[in-house]
Amino acid sequence: MERYLLELERLMDLFSRLINMTTLETLTYLREYHLTVSQLRGLRFLKQHEDCLVGDLANGLAVSYPAASKLINRLIDRGLSQRRDDETDRRNTRLRVTLKGGEVLEIIEEKRQREIAQVFLRLKGDEQRFLTQGLKRFLEAALSDEAIIDKICLHCGTDHFDDCLINKLNLIRAGGKLGKI
């Protein structure tokens, strides 16, 4: 058992370095578009939660309301996001990604996916499936500890991604009906 744990630790260190390298490549793409990591996270959230409120953005990104407001102002100043009045309640302002913001987000995400795909596609079909299943099972085991969930959650919104592992585990914990993870 200890031998496997030592090997796992080394493999995880290497995997972490690979992911960090890919993340650094993403940061290069962000610099091309003069975006910060926070702005990218904000754009992603807005794209996934069209017409959300500033409070929704703050909760989704786990930041304060003032921080979310500043983030939105910066995205609007860059032409990447826009506000619009809520048609049903004039006290609310809805947020969305502009066409330009969507294009920038798509370009950055495509470049990141290409970086990951270059490695993943070197695996055979069965190896891809085993890797995906193995990582999912490892995360399920790690995510049995709620303190870990809070630290790694992407805060994408509990009702948005049906395939989100954290959302599925939370639903199971809450007694919801769900098929095989």
Sequence and secondary structure as in RCSB ss.txt:
>XXXX:A:sequence
MERYLLELERLMDLFSRLINMTTLETLTYLREYHLTVSQLRGLRFLKQHEDCLVGDLANGLAVSYPAASKLINRL
IDRGLSQRRDDETDRRNTRLRVTLKGGEVLEIIEEKRQREIAQVFLRLKGDEQRFLTQGLKRFLEAALSDEAIID
KICLHCGTDHFDDCLINKLNLIRAGGKLGKI
>XXXX:A:secstr
 HHHHHHHHHHHHHHHHHHHHHHHHHHHHHHHTT  HHHHHHHHHHHHSTTB HHHHHHHHT  HHHHHHHHHHH
HHTTSEEEEE SS TT EEEEE HHHHHHHHHHHHHHHHHHHHHHTTS HHHHHHHHHHHHHHHHHHTTSHHHHH
HH     TTT TT HHHHHHHHHTT      
